[in-house]
Amino acid sequence: MITFEDFKKVEVTVGKILSVEKIPDTDKLLKLMVDFAEEKPRQIVSGIALYYPNEQDLVGKKCMFVTNLEPRVIRGHESNGMLFAVSTETGAFSLLEPHPDIPQGTKAK
Amino acid sequence: MITFEDFKKVEVTVGKILSVEKIPDTDKLLKLMVDFAEEKPRQIVSGIALYYPNEQDLVGKKCMFVTNLEPRVIRGHESNGMLFAVSTETGAFSLLEPHPDIPQGTKAK
């Protein structure tokens, strides 16, 4: 069990994916540039390549990201956030996509 | 900024809404019964009635809930979780609905 204050610490934000690149010599890693209606887009590394045989399908999608984690370096690539999505042990995966009229930068609560 | 451990404390889970009732003498409050693939459904109170003029539209939807908050009593009704959704200051609102093939009980990560 957690308190409401514990919950409030975590910032989950709508981001719009602007571009996607596979990270060479990895099976799973994609490098996303994501717009959060901030001064500039953020680079975010995510391990979802196996769910997107054509990774360009992700471009233009709005989905949810954790946006106040400490930056991490993954295989030499800085990641300034983390995709927030659902997956099952049997291989099903889903982004969490809000309605299209919700602007990027909107925080979940 | 938070640590990955701070983030991991918060449990956000796919729930399927089984039934919805307006809470009398309130404008905004709905009482939801939500299936998380647990032994029995949970009662969750949510302040989203104004977004659903026909609140029965919510029945059958799968969406996201924070499921490890301490229970709260809201206007006399126990709430064992909290809807996790997005809304803007201009009145737009969206549930976060995973693809239909993601079963209730699945945790976001």
Backbone of each chain as ProteinMPNN parsed JSONL, in Angstrom:
{"seq_chain_A": "MITFEDFKKVEVTVGKILSVEKIPDTDKLLKLMVDFAEEKPRQIVSGIALYYPNEQDLVGKKCMFVTNLEPRVIRGHESNGMLFAVSTETGAFSLLEPHPDIPQGTKAK", "coords_chain_A": {"N_chain_A": [[0.831, -1.202, 0.0], [0.409, 2.262, -0.699], [0.779, 5.8, -0.053], [-1.244, 8.695, -0.884], [0.501, 10.75, -1.38], [2.846, 9.409, -2.13], [1.962, 8.429, -4.57], [1.493, 10.832, -5.963], [4.016, 11.74, -6.493], [4.907, 10.617, -8.828], [5.165, 11.326, -12.205], [3.199, 11.116, -14.972], [2.85, 11.467, -18.356], [1.265, 12.682, -21.333], [2.752, 12.063, -24.386], [3.812, 12.902, -27.698], [4.871, 10.947, -30.312], [7.521, 11.735, -32.333], [9.562, 10.806, -33.963], [11.225, 7.713, -34.828], [13.817, 5.393, -34.323], [15.581, 2.396, -34.946], [17.836, 0.969, -32.604], [21.021, 0.146, -33.467], [22.373, -3.205, -33.582], [20.86, -4.239, -31.523], [18.008, -6.132, -30.415], [15.655, -5.222, -29.371], [15.556, -2.521, -28.818], [14.39, 0.787, -29.255], [14.889, 4.129, -30.315], [13.264, 6.927, -29.442], [11.999, 10.112, -30.389], [10.291, 12.452, -28.585], [7.54, 14.572, -28.183], [6.622, 16.688, -25.616], [5.319, 19.07, -25.381], [7.202, 20.763, -24.406], [10.166, 22.86, -24.257], [11.964, 21.631, -26.039], [11.923, 18.48, -27.881], [12.135, 15.268, -26.197], [14.599, 12.682, -25.967], [13.926, 9.296, -25.816], [14.537, 6.025, -24.788], [13.292, 2.84, -25.582], [12.22, -0.506, -24.968], [10.667, -1.886, -27.004], [10.764, -2.852, -29.579], [10.253, -5.399, -30.672], [7.52, -5.613, -30.683], [6.735, -4.018, -32.713], [7.084, -4.608, -35.786], [7.243, -2.985, -38.033], [8.637, -0.244, -37.205], [8.088, 2.37, -37.767], [5.4, 2.68, -37.632], [4.836, 3.726, -35.204], [5.167, 6.443, -35.296], [3.776, 9.612, -34.785], [1.906, 8.788, -32.974], [0.115, 9.358, -29.922], [0.917, 8.735, -26.619], [1.513, 7.365, -23.297], [4.005, 8.4, -20.934], [6.475, 8.056, -18.355], [7.747, 10.861, -16.875], [9.403, 12.069, -15.015], [11.579, 10.624, -14.11], [14.978, 9.997, -13.134], [17.44, 10.708, -15.606], [18.639, 8.083, -17.746], [21.317, 6.065, -19.083], [21.239, 4.0, -21.777], [22.644, 1.367, -23.345], [24.485, 3.206, -24.302], [22.897, 5.314, -25.117], [21.187, 8.2, -24.176], [18.324, 8.333, -22.084], [15.499, 10.108, -21.468], [13.18, 9.649, -19.892], [10.43, 7.306, -19.704], [8.626, 4.924, -21.504], [5.234, 4.256, -20.733], [3.29, 1.599, -20.459], [1.3, -1.355, -21.242], [1.842, -4.873, -20.888], [1.637, -8.413, -21.42], [2.458, -11.672, -20.029], [2.143, -13.472, -22.022], [2.788, -12.228, -24.315], [1.178, -10.195, -25.37], [0.714, -6.729, -26.044], [0.219, -3.285, -25.307], [0.101, 0.129, -26.046], [-0.864, 3.016, -24.091], [-3.179, 4.941, -25.158], [-4.483, 8.117, -25.209], [-7.59, 9.856, -26.024], [-7.576, 11.508, -29.22], [-7.93, 14.265, -28.946], [-6.679, 15.104, -26.672], [-4.06, 17.084, -25.64], [-0.49, 16.751, -26.178], [1.716, 16.774, -23.391], [-0.163, 16.879, -21.411], [-0.908, 15.839, -18.123], [-1.354, 12.706, -16.491], [-3.775, 11.778, -13.972]], "CA_chain_A": [[0.0, 0.0, 0.0], [1.13, 3.532, -0.749], [-0.034, 6.973, 0.274], [-1.528, 9.564, -2.02], [1.724, 11.525, -1.643], [3.72, 8.532, -2.931], [1.417, 8.409, -5.935], [1.621, 12.139, -6.596], [5.417, 11.966, -6.898], [5.183, 10.052, -10.16], [4.568, 12.159, -13.253], [2.939, 10.356, -16.203], [2.499, 12.569, -19.251], [1.0, 12.38, -22.745], [3.793, 12.487, -25.326], [3.555, 12.576, -29.105], [6.113, 10.401, -30.884], [7.864, 12.476, -33.545], [10.388, 9.969, -34.842], [11.636, 6.427, -34.256], [14.977, 4.745, -34.958], [16.082, 1.201, -34.267], [19.217, 1.091, -32.135], [21.736, -0.944, -34.14], [22.936, -4.295, -32.782], [19.954, -4.671, -30.448], [16.754, -6.674, -30.947], [14.447, -4.683, -28.752], [15.596, -1.106, -28.43], [14.064, 1.884, -30.163], [15.163, 5.484, -29.832], [12.117, 7.764, -29.797], [11.978, 11.535, -30.059], [8.919, 12.599, -28.094], [7.12, 15.946, -27.867], [5.778, 16.869, -24.423], [4.995, 20.495, -25.344], [8.281, 21.454, -23.693], [10.979, 23.673, -25.163], [12.38, 20.75, -27.122], [11.536, 17.076, -27.667], [13.048, 14.438, -25.407], [14.985, 11.361, -26.475], [13.54, 8.231, -24.889], [14.854, 4.681, -25.287], [12.259, 1.903, -25.129], [12.496, -1.879, -25.401], [9.424, -2.417, -27.583], [10.909, -3.071, -31.031], [9.671, -6.675, -31.105], [6.07, -5.442, -30.869], [6.499, -3.168, -33.894], [7.929, -5.034, -36.909], [7.522, -1.726, -38.73], [8.681, 0.697, -36.072], [7.578, 3.687, -38.164], [3.982, 2.733, -37.238], [4.704, 4.479, -33.944], [5.298, 7.896, -35.506], [2.515, 10.343, -34.73], [1.023, 8.322, -31.888], [0.183, 9.936, -28.578], [0.792, 7.717, -25.583], [1.9, 7.817, -21.959], [5.414, 8.247, -20.538], [6.899, 8.591, -17.059], [8.584, 11.979, -17.323], [10.279, 12.663, -13.985], [12.652, 9.713, -13.679], [16.344, 10.428, -13.429], [17.884, 10.229, -16.928], [19.474, 6.875, -17.743], [22.006, 5.8, -20.342], [20.947, 2.615, -22.146], [23.484, 1.021, -24.501], [25.151, 4.402, -24.82], [21.925, 6.327, -25.546], [20.503, 8.783, -23.03], [16.867, 8.234, -22.092], [14.957, 11.122, -20.555], [11.802, 9.276, -19.622], [10.173, 5.891, -19.92], [7.292, 4.584, -21.994], [4.355, 3.66, -19.717], [2.401, 0.812, -21.316], [0.958, -2.64, -20.616], [2.16, -6.079, -21.646], [1.334, -9.636, -20.673], [3.495, -12.708, -20.145], [1.922, -14.235, -23.252], [3.259, -11.478, -25.483], [0.31, -9.094, -25.801], [1.278, -5.426, -25.68], [-0.587, -2.142, -25.713], [0.29, 1.498, -25.591], [-2.032, 3.638, -23.473], [-3.394, 6.094, -26.031], [-5.667, 8.919, -24.879], [-8.3, 10.376, -27.2], [-6.691, 12.412, -29.979], [-8.074, 15.683, -28.587], [-5.885, 15.431, -25.474], [-2.768, 17.538, -26.167], [0.748, 16.302, -25.547], [2.039, 17.597, -22.232], [-1.185, 16.676, -20.377], [-0.473, 14.858, -17.116], [-2.383, 11.808, -15.956], [-4.01, 11.932, -12.535]], "C_chain_A": [[0.878, 1.27, 0.0], [0.182, 4.672, -0.341], [-0.293, 7.774, -1.003], [-0.286, 10.397, -2.372], [2.733, 10.697, -2.449], [3.274, 8.55, -4.393], [1.694, 9.715, -6.668], [3.041, 12.446, -7.059], [5.666, 11.59, -8.342], [4.42, 10.846, -11.214], [4.44, 11.323, -14.527], [2.261, 11.319, -17.172], [2.216, 12.046, -20.657], [2.145, 12.924, -23.594], [3.394, 12.108, -26.737], [4.871, 12.145, -29.74], [6.375, 11.071, -32.232], [8.683, 11.643, -34.517], [10.863, 8.749, -34.076], [12.819, 5.893, -35.047], [15.281, 3.463, -34.223], [17.5, 1.475, -33.781], [19.984, -0.113, -32.676], [22.291, -1.967, -33.137], [22.132, -4.59, -31.519], [18.701, -5.222, -31.117], [15.569, -5.802, -30.554], [14.406, -3.167, -28.662], [15.278, -0.149, -29.571], [14.436, 3.202, -29.488], [14.036, 6.371, -30.354], [12.448, 9.226, -29.522], [10.522, 11.871, -29.765], [8.658, 14.051, -27.687], [6.215, 15.939, -26.645], [5.34, 18.335, -24.284], [5.969, 21.254, -24.439], [9.102, 22.231, -24.723], [11.507, 22.842, -26.334], [11.984, 19.309, -26.829], [12.573, 16.353, -26.802], [13.389, 13.17, -26.17], [14.658, 10.326, -25.412], [13.825, 6.883, -25.534], [13.828, 3.706, -24.718], [12.47, 0.525, -25.743], [11.312, -2.555, -26.06], [9.537, -2.777, -29.062], [10.239, -4.357, -31.492], [8.158, -6.577, -31.325], [5.736, -4.631, -32.123], [7.447, -3.553, -35.021], [8.221, -3.861, -37.846], [7.474, -0.613, -37.695], [8.156, 2.083, -36.443], [6.068, 3.819, -37.891], [3.772, 3.574, -35.972], [4.677, 5.997, -34.155], [3.915, 8.542, -35.531], [1.596, 9.913, -33.604], [1.227, 9.161, -30.638], [0.013, 8.814, -27.577], [1.444, 8.219, -24.306], [3.367, 7.484, -21.647], [5.584, 8.727, -19.092], [7.962, 9.639, -17.355], [9.432, 12.614, -16.226], [11.252, 11.669, -13.358], [14.0, 10.351, -13.954], [16.743, 9.909, -14.816], [18.756, 8.983, -16.778], [20.197, 6.79, -19.079], [21.848, 4.314, -20.635], [21.711, 2.317, -23.429], [24.085, 2.277, -25.154], [24.223, 5.519, -25.26], [21.18, 6.883, -24.331], [18.992, 8.645, -23.195], [16.323, 9.167, -21.025], [13.478, 10.884, -20.29], [11.622, 7.816, -19.96], [8.76, 5.706, -20.447], [6.505, 3.896, -20.884], [3.239, 2.944, -20.471], [2.063, -0.487, -20.594], [1.361, -3.796, -21.521], [1.889, -7.279, -20.762], [2.462, -10.646, -20.865], [3.339, -13.517, -21.424], [2.21, -13.401, -24.507], [2.321, -10.425, -26.031], [0.899, -7.78, -25.272], [0.299, -4.346, -26.089], [-0.006, -0.844, -25.171], [-0.965, 1.924, -24.838], [-2.257, 4.963, -24.187], [-4.63, 6.866, -25.599], [-6.4, 9.298, -26.158], [-7.409, 11.4, -27.896], [-6.823, 13.878, -29.576], [-7.368, 16.052, -27.281], [-4.494, 15.847, -25.939], [-1.582, 16.9, -25.445], [1.104, 17.296, -24.438], [1.019, 17.451, -21.11], [-0.73, 15.583, -19.413], [-1.647, 13.993, -16.674], [-2.556, 12.073, -14.466], [-5.222, 11.101, -12.121]], "O_chain_A": [[1.939, 1.315, 0.623], [-1.037, 4.511, -0.297], [0.338, 7.565, -2.039], [-0.059, 10.708, -3.541], [3.395, 11.222, -3.344], [4.083, 8.668, -5.313], [2.08, 9.715, -7.836], [3.248, 13.307, -7.914], [6.528, 12.167, -9.006], [3.204, 11.017, -11.131], [5.439, 10.877, -15.091], [1.229, 11.912, -16.854], [2.846, 11.092, -21.115], [2.467, 14.111, -23.525], [2.714, 11.104, -26.947], [5.859, 12.879, -29.71], [5.56, 10.987, -33.15], [8.526, 11.751, -35.734], [10.902, 8.742, -32.845], [12.829, 5.933, -36.277], [15.245, 3.437, -32.993], [18.278, 2.137, -34.468], [19.64, -1.257, -32.379], [22.63, -1.628, -32.003], [22.669, -5.132, -30.553], [18.365, -4.839, -32.237], [14.605, -5.663, -31.307], [13.341, -2.586, -28.453], [15.808, -0.254, -30.676], [14.315, 3.364, -28.274], [13.879, 6.542, -31.563], [13.105, 9.539, -28.53], [9.635, 11.613, -30.578], [9.436, 14.666, -26.957], [5.177, 15.277, -26.63], [5.026, 18.783, -23.181], [5.612, 22.244, -23.799], [8.771, 22.253, -25.909], [11.497, 23.294, -27.479], [11.738, 18.949, -25.678], [13.725, 16.774, -26.696], [12.569, 12.648, -26.926], [15.059, 10.457, -24.255], [13.418, 6.62, -26.666], [13.527, 3.736, -23.525], [12.855, 0.41, -26.907], [10.981, -3.688, -25.713], [8.523, -2.983, -29.729], [9.705, -4.404, -32.601], [7.586, -7.371, -32.071], [4.579, -4.572, -32.538], [8.486, -2.92, -35.206], [9.321, -3.757, -38.39], [6.405, -0.108, -37.355], [7.82, 2.881, -35.567], [5.522, 4.922, -37.915], [2.674, 4.065, -35.712], [4.218, 6.74, -33.288], [3.006, 8.07, -36.214], [0.615, 10.594, -33.307], [2.332, 9.609, -30.331], [-0.93, 8.028, -27.672], [1.879, 9.368, -24.238], [3.886, 6.439, -22.04], [4.927, 9.674, -18.659], [8.963, 9.346, -18.008], [10.118, 13.604, -16.481], [11.692, 11.846, -12.222], [14.151, 11.142, -14.885], [16.411, 8.775, -15.162], [19.509, 8.846, -15.814], [19.757, 7.361, -20.077], [22.269, 3.469, -19.845], [21.465, 2.929, -24.468], [24.176, 2.386, -26.377], [24.685, 6.561, -25.726], [20.61, 6.122, -23.548], [18.451, 8.816, -24.288], [16.638, 9.04, -19.842], [12.644, 11.777, -20.438], [12.545, 7.162, -20.445], [7.808, 6.265, -19.902], [7.044, 3.049, -20.172], [2.356, 3.58, -21.048], [2.493, -0.697, -19.46], [1.243, -3.722, -22.744], [1.907, -7.19, -19.534], [3.307, -10.495, -21.747], [4.281, -14.173, -21.866], [1.909, -13.825, -25.623], [2.62, -9.812, -27.056], [1.499, -7.737, -24.197], [-0.378, -4.474, -27.109], [0.331, -0.739, -23.992], [-2.005, 1.273, -24.934], [-1.622, 5.971, -23.876], [-5.731, 6.314, -25.622], [-5.886, 9.084, -27.255], [-6.597, 12.071, -27.259], [-5.913, 14.664, -29.838], [-7.454, 17.196, -26.836], [-3.802, 15.049, -26.572], [-1.662, 16.559, -24.265], [0.83, 18.492, -24.539], [1.29, 17.848, -19.977], [-0.232, 14.538, -19.831], [-2.77, 14.469, -16.505], [-1.635, 12.523, -13.784], [-5.592, 11.09, -10.947]]}, "seq_chain_B": "MITFEDFKKVEVTVGKILSVEKIPDTDKLLKLMVDFAEEKPRQIVSGIALYYPNEQDLVGKKCMFVTNLEPRVIRGHESNGMLFAVSTETGAFSLLEPHPDIPQGTKAK", "coords_chain_B": {"N_chain_B": [[12.426, 15.176, -9.613], [12.395, 11.613, -9.575], [13.266, 8.354, -8.266], [13.785, 5.122, -9.823], [12.842, 3.235, -8.056], [10.974, 4.687, -6.554], [9.067, 5.038, -8.547], [8.334, 2.366, -9.051], [6.863, 1.683, -6.85], [4.258, 2.418, -7.268], [1.238, 1.074, -8.28], [-0.376, 0.462, -11.196], [-3.182, -0.611, -12.832], [-4.974, -2.587, -15.232], [-8.419, -2.418, -15.286], [-11.72, -3.769, -15.551], [-14.759, -2.26, -16.076], [-17.621, -3.101, -14.408], [-20.099, -2.27, -13.442], [-21.991, 0.759, -12.957], [-22.982, 3.452, -10.933], [-24.694, 6.457, -10.224], [-23.8, 8.611, -7.546], [-26.082, 9.646, -5.241], [-27.208, 13.046, -4.773], [-24.847, 14.274, -5.47], [-22.831, 15.968, -7.924], [-20.756, 15.008, -9.387], [-19.869, 12.459, -8.708], [-19.323, 9.03, -9.244], [-20.058, 5.623, -8.572], [-18.205, 2.883, -9.076], [-18.084, -0.566, -9.948], [-15.428, -2.681, -10.242], [-13.591, -5.009, -12.094], [-10.631, -6.659, -11.424], [-9.552, -9.074, -11.994], [-9.299, -10.292, -9.59], [-10.204, -11.918, -6.47], [-12.726, -10.857, -5.86], [-14.76, -8.176, -7.286], [-13.765, -4.694, -7.058], [-14.979, -1.826, -5.287], [-14.983, 1.405, -6.505], [-14.769, 4.866, -6.22], [-15.302, 7.625, -8.301], [-14.713, 10.871, -9.675], [-16.016, 11.599, -12.161], [-18.472, 12.025, -13.338], [-19.525, 14.212, -14.757], [-18.364, 14.064, -17.239], [-19.623, 12.012, -18.461], [-22.566, 12.003, -19.532], [-24.436, 9.997, -19.991], [-23.972, 7.672, -17.846], [-23.881, 4.95, -18.028], [-22.541, 4.336, -20.308], [-19.999, 3.744, -19.594], [-19.878, 1.135, -18.785], [-18.404, -2.015, -19.168], [-16.073, -1.08, -20.248], [-12.512, -1.245, -20.456], [-10.011, 0.119, -18.51], [-7.501, 2.212, -16.886], [-6.383, 2.001, -13.492], [-5.22, 3.166, -10.308], [-4.102, 0.916, -8.002], [-3.036, 0.328, -5.508], [-3.385, 2.195, -3.505], [-4.091, 3.434, -0.219], [-7.284, 2.565, 1.097], [-10.044, 4.824, 0.752], [-12.673, 6.851, 2.159], [-15.293, 8.309, 0.559], [-17.643, 10.726, 0.636], [-19.08, 8.982, 2.232], [-18.823, 6.567, 0.922], [-16.875, 3.739, 0.386], [-13.736, 3.664, -1.277], [-11.71, 1.7, -3.176], [-9.346, 2.159, -4.668], [-8.262, 4.126, -7.51], [-9.368, 5.853, -10.332], [-7.275, 6.227, -13.171], [-6.51, 8.602, -15.314], [-6.702, 11.066, -17.994], [-7.069, 14.611, -18.085], [-7.893, 17.923, -19.208], [-7.437, 21.473, -18.563], [-9.293, 22.775, -20.027], [-11.46, 21.18, -20.157], [-11.416, 18.795, -21.606], [-11.383, 15.233, -21.585], [-10.08, 11.975, -21.021], [-10.239, 8.49, -20.745], [-7.72, 5.964, -20.206], [-7.389, 3.594, -22.325], [-6.463, 0.325, -22.848], [-5.593, -1.92, -25.595], [-8.243, -4.178, -26.562], [-7.474, -6.846, -26.212], [-5.901, -7.045, -23.991], [-5.887, -8.413, -20.844], [-8.013, -7.744, -17.947], [-6.48, -6.911, -14.825], [-3.881, -6.865, -15.664], [-0.769, -5.257, -15.195], [0.485, -1.968, -15.559], [3.663, -0.867, -16.831]], "CA_chain_B": [[12.923, 13.894, -10.112], [12.189, 10.46, -8.696], [14.064, 7.182, -8.607], [13.019, 4.016, -10.371], [12.17, 2.596, -6.915], [9.761, 5.484, -6.285], [8.1, 4.717, -9.599], [7.875, 0.981, -8.94], [5.915, 1.558, -5.734], [2.887, 2.732, -7.683], [0.677, -0.016, -9.069], [-1.45, 0.918, -12.095], [-3.686, -1.907, -13.295], [-6.145, -2.614, -16.11], [-9.658, -2.895, -14.667], [-12.899, -3.764, -16.422], [-15.886, -1.687, -15.329], [-18.753, -4.023, -14.446], [-21.354, -1.536, -13.242], [-21.824, 2.18, -12.628], [-24.139, 4.103, -10.294], [-24.475, 7.82, -9.743], [-23.975, 8.767, -6.1], [-27.129, 10.664, -5.097], [-26.887, 14.335, -4.163], [-23.544, 14.792, -5.908], [-22.811, 16.24, -9.368], [-19.603, 14.449, -10.093], [-19.363, 11.177, -8.222], [-19.841, 7.731, -9.683], [-19.575, 4.44, -7.849], [-17.905, 1.853, -10.069], [-17.601, -1.888, -9.538], [-14.369, -2.899, -11.229], [-12.947, -6.326, -12.057], [-9.179, -6.691, -11.647], [-9.191, -10.498, -11.977], [-9.053, -10.679, -8.205], [-11.264, -12.79, -5.955], [-14.002, -10.164, -6.116], [-14.576, -6.823, -7.828], [-13.576, -3.615, -6.082], [-15.775, -0.604, -5.419], [-14.127, 2.575, -6.686], [-15.511, 6.112, -6.415], [-14.571, 8.495, -9.223], [-15.398, 12.148, -9.885], [-16.049, 11.844, -13.608], [-19.853, 11.958, -13.847], [-19.827, 15.288, -15.711], [-17.866, 13.688, -18.566], [-20.452, 10.912, -18.981], [-23.99, 12.297, -19.327], [-25.006, 8.672, -19.771], [-22.867, 6.993, -17.134], [-23.842, 3.523, -18.386], [-21.558, 4.186, -21.39], [-18.73, 3.254, -19.036], [-19.939, -0.304, -18.464], [-17.705, -2.875, -20.123], [-14.789, -0.52, -20.675], [-11.272, -1.521, -19.73], [-9.164, 1.309, -18.406], [-6.425, 2.086, -15.91], [-6.664, 2.404, -12.109], [-4.19, 2.97, -9.286], [-4.731, -0.154, -7.211], [-2.435, 0.068, -4.194], [-3.585, 3.296, -2.562], [-4.904, 3.135, 0.966], [-8.712, 2.816, 0.847], [-10.569, 6.107, 1.25], [-14.131, 6.948, 2.193], [-15.676, 9.536, -0.136], [-19.096, 10.928, 0.831], [-19.676, 7.798, 2.851], [-18.651, 5.369, 0.094], [-15.481, 3.31, 0.367], [-13.105, 3.572, -2.589], [-10.528, 0.838, -3.077], [-8.546, 2.406, -5.857], [-8.526, 5.431, -8.113], [-9.255, 5.909, -11.787], [-6.056, 6.896, -13.644], [-6.976, 9.083, -16.613], [-6.155, 12.391, -18.301], [-8.04, 15.679, -18.355], [-7.256, 19.223, -19.415], [-8.131, 22.588, -17.901], [-10.385, 23.236, -20.894], [-12.608, 20.278, -20.061], [-11.278, 17.52, -22.329], [-11.148, 14.114, -20.664], [-9.934, 10.672, -21.67], [-9.748, 7.276, -20.111], [-6.573, 5.341, -20.868], [-7.922, 2.266, -22.635], [-5.547, -0.541, -23.605], [-6.256, -2.75, -26.601], [-9.181, -5.103, -25.914], [-6.901, -8.167, -25.904], [-5.148, -7.016, -22.733], [-6.862, -8.793, -19.819], [-8.036, -7.025, -16.679], [-5.471, -7.441, -13.91], [-2.542, -6.581, -16.202], [-0.191, -4.05, -14.593], [1.298, -1.106, -16.431], [5.067, -0.74, -16.432]], "C_chain_B": [[12.715, 12.783, -9.076], [13.116, 9.324, -9.139], [13.15, 6.11, -9.206], [12.261, 3.281, -9.25], [10.903, 3.354, -6.528], [8.666, 5.122, -7.284], [7.488, 3.336, -9.389], [6.886, 0.764, -7.808], [4.467, 1.669, -6.19], [2.379, 1.652, -8.629], [-0.499, 0.523, -9.877], [-1.89, -0.302, -12.903], [-4.871, -1.721, -14.231], [-7.337, -3.169, -15.323], [-10.786, -2.854, -15.675], [-14.107, -3.305, -15.599], [-17.113, -2.573, -15.51], [-20.079, -3.3, -14.285], [-21.038, -0.134, -12.76], [-23.113, 2.695, -11.997], [-23.777, 5.537, -9.973], [-24.64, 7.834, -8.23], [-24.957, 9.919, -5.884], [-26.614, 11.924, -4.404], [-25.445, 14.778, -4.413], [-23.645, 15.039, -7.419], [-21.834, 15.323, -10.084], [-19.311, 12.991, -9.794], [-20.112, 9.977, -8.785], [-19.245, 6.641, -8.814], [-19.425, 3.329, -8.877], [-17.626, 0.534, -9.362], [-16.655, -2.332, -10.651], [-13.703, -4.253, -11.003], [-11.462, -6.189, -12.363], [-8.671, -8.138, -11.689], [-8.717, -10.92, -10.591], [-10.234, -11.528, -7.736], [-12.64, -12.153, -6.142], [-13.75, -8.754, -6.625], [-14.37, -5.81, -6.699], [-14.562, -2.491, -6.358], [-14.817, 0.588, -5.481], [-15.005, 3.797, -6.97], [-14.673, 7.038, -7.29], [-15.386, 9.734, -9.564], [-15.54, 12.525, -11.348], [-17.46, 11.908, -14.194], [-20.135, 13.03, -14.896], [-19.34, 14.958, -17.126], [-18.733, 12.607, -19.215], [-21.924, 11.183, -18.68], [-24.802, 11.003, -19.223], [-23.933, 7.789, -19.158], [-22.792, 5.507, -17.479], [-22.918, 3.261, -19.591], [-20.238, 3.607, -20.883], [-18.711, 1.733, -18.839], [-19.262, -1.113, -19.566], [-16.352, -2.345, -20.552], [-13.659, -1.05, -19.804], [-10.453, -0.249, -19.696], [-8.261, 1.167, -17.192], [-6.829, 2.666, -14.541], [-5.393, 2.255, -11.268], [-4.79, 2.03, -8.251], [-4.052, -0.44, -5.876], [-2.434, 1.292, -3.283], [-4.342, 2.791, -1.335], [-6.375, 3.419, 0.636], [-9.125, 4.171, 1.428], [-12.089, 6.01, 1.323], [-14.503, 8.309, 1.634], [-17.192, 9.671, -0.047], [-19.776, 9.65, 1.346], [-19.514, 6.501, 2.078], [-17.176, 4.983, 0.05], [-14.972, 3.214, -1.073], [-11.803, 2.811, -2.445], [-9.673, 0.924, -4.325], [-8.95, 3.732, -6.448], [-8.38, 5.329, -9.624], [-8.007, 6.706, -12.164], [-6.317, 7.292, -15.091], [-6.35, 10.447, -16.877], [-7.281, 13.391, -18.557], [-7.282, 16.989, -18.477], [-8.062, 20.306, -18.701], [-9.294, 23.102, -18.742], [-11.509, 22.206, -20.988], [-12.543, 19.023, -20.915], [-10.909, 16.435, -21.319], [-10.947, 12.854, -21.481], [-9.546, 9.601, -20.666], [-8.468, 6.857, -20.825], [-6.947, 3.88, -21.097], [-6.896, 1.445, -23.404], [-6.312, -1.265, -24.709], [-7.139, -3.778, -25.899], [-8.569, -6.467, -25.562], [-6.009, -8.168, -24.663], [-6.116, -7.328, -21.591], [-6.844, -7.864, -18.597], [-7.071, -7.709, -15.707], [-4.055, -7.187, -14.386], [-2.022, -5.257, -15.617], [0.606, -3.262, -15.626], [2.733, -1.096, -15.91], [5.831, -0.009, -17.519]], "O_chain_B": [[12.846, 12.999, -7.871], [13.669, 9.343, -10.239], [11.924, 6.182, -9.11], [11.165, 2.768, -9.475], [9.88, 2.745, -6.212], [7.506, 4.926, -6.922], [6.278, 3.154, -9.53], [6.151, -0.224, -7.801], [3.565, 1.091, -5.583], [3.005, 1.353, -9.646], [-1.493, 0.983, -9.315], [-1.079, -0.945, -13.57], [-5.678, -0.809, -14.049], [-7.263, -4.263, -14.763], [-10.804, -1.996, -16.557], [-14.428, -3.888, -14.564], [-17.586, -2.771, -16.629], [-21.071, -3.667, -14.914], [-19.961, 0.128, -12.225], [-24.207, 2.403, -12.48], [-22.673, 5.809, -9.5], [-25.512, 7.153, -7.689], [-24.689, 11.046, -6.3], [-25.711, 11.873, -3.569], [-24.893, 15.568, -3.647], [-24.442, 14.402, -8.107], [-22.052, 14.918, -11.226], [-18.583, 12.343, -10.546], [-21.342, 9.922, -8.798], [-18.096, 6.718, -8.38], [-20.407, 2.89, -9.475], [-17.005, 0.515, -8.299], [-17.016, -2.358, -11.827], [-13.308, -4.598, -9.889], [-11.076, -5.675, -13.412], [-7.491, -8.389, -11.447], [-7.853, -11.785, -10.445], [-11.148, -11.819, -8.509], [-13.597, -12.822, -6.531], [-12.669, -8.198, -6.429], [-14.749, -6.042, -5.551], [-14.933, -2.235, -7.504], [-13.954, 0.753, -4.619], [-15.869, 3.765, -7.846], [-13.478, 7.216, -7.051], [-16.605, 9.659, -9.723], [-15.22, 13.649, -11.735], [-17.627, 11.851, -15.413], [-20.902, 12.79, -15.829], [-19.849, 15.51, -18.101], [-18.581, 12.327, -20.404], [-22.471, 10.667, -17.705], [-25.754, 10.931, -18.446], [-23.093, 7.228, -19.863], [-21.764, 4.869, -17.252], [-22.556, 2.117, -19.864], [-19.458, 3.049, -21.655], [-17.644, 1.128, -18.74], [-19.524, -0.909, -20.751], [-15.562, -3.072, -21.154], [-13.816, -1.273, -18.603], [-10.228, 0.386, -20.727], [-8.251, 0.123, -16.54], [-7.52, 3.681, -14.458], [-4.594, 1.343, -11.484], [-5.851, 2.305, -7.69], [-4.456, -1.368, -5.174], [-1.587, 1.414, -2.398], [-5.126, 1.846, -1.414], [-6.677, 4.407, -0.033], [-8.614, 4.6, 2.462], [-12.708, 5.195, 0.639], [-14.086, 9.341, 2.16], [-17.933, 8.846, -0.58], [-20.886, 9.303, 0.942], [-19.999, 5.454, 2.508], [-16.325, 5.808, -0.287], [-15.679, 2.747, -1.966], [-10.909, 3.211, -1.699], [-9.327, -0.08, -4.948], [-9.867, 4.39, -5.956], [-7.397, 4.789, -10.132], [-7.714, 7.735, -11.555], [-6.344, 6.445, -15.983], [-5.554, 10.93, -16.072], [-8.302, 13.062, -19.162], [-6.19, 17.152, -17.934], [-9.204, 20.091, -18.294], [-10.179, 23.787, -18.229], [-12.412, 22.349, -21.811], [-13.505, 18.257, -20.954], [-10.217, 16.69, -20.334], [-11.578, 12.682, -22.524], [-8.644, 9.786, -19.848], [-8.171, 7.34, -21.918], [-6.841, 3.044, -20.2], [-6.499, 1.832, -24.503], [-7.541, -1.223, -24.747], [-6.837, -4.205, -24.785], [-9.097, -7.169, -24.7], [-5.424, -9.197, -24.327], [-7.074, -6.584, -21.386], [-5.815, -7.281, -18.255], [-6.873, -8.923, -15.76], [-3.114, -7.281, -13.597], [-2.751, -4.267, -15.557], [1.309, -3.834, -16.459], [2.984, -1.288, -14.72], [7.036, 0.207, -17.388]]}, "name": "protein", "num_of_chains": 2, "seq": "MITFEDFKKVEVTVGKILSVEKIPDTDKLLKLMVDFAEEKPRQIVSGIALYYPNEQDLVGKKCMFVTNLEPRVIRGHESNGMLFAVSTETGAFSLLEPHPDIPQGTKAKMITFEDFKKVEVTVGKILSVEKIPDTDKLLKLMVDFAEEKPRQIVSGIALYYPNEQDLVGKKCMFVTNLEPRVIRGHESNGMLFAVSTETGAFSLLEPHPDIPQGTKAK"}
